Amino acid sequence: MIIRKHLGKNHIPKKYANLVNLFYQKYFNLYLNYHRVCSFSTDYVDKKGKIRKKYNIHLTPYERLKSLANTKQYLREGISFEKLDEIAYTKSDIEAGEELQEAKKDYLKVNYF
């Protein structure tokens, strides 16, 4: 859903695929994982016995990962939360969003979307 919001619904011609992939790797994925807030649900049972969802947790995916128990076991060897914190907190959310928009203009100058 978020990718469609930023890049549109049209087909990406093959000659632009490497450029779009580079944009994702350098800017878009970092923005999504470290700076864009997401809502996470909590399940509960209502009066009728139906399972409902309440979206009461609002964190970035990285902050959510850190908040869970025993998360170090899911990190690759040689990766630590200290290294990931360095990536996550070098820029503010606003700075990262502005950088994403500038990169989008530079990388995706071609109007094929």
Buried (B, 14 or more C-beta within 10 A) or exposed (E): EEEEEBBEEEEBEEEBEEBBEEBBEEBBEBBBBBBBEBEEEEEEEEEEEEEEEEEEEEBBBBBBBBEEEEEEEEEEEEEEBEEBEEEBEEBEEEEBBEBBEEBBEEBBEEEEE
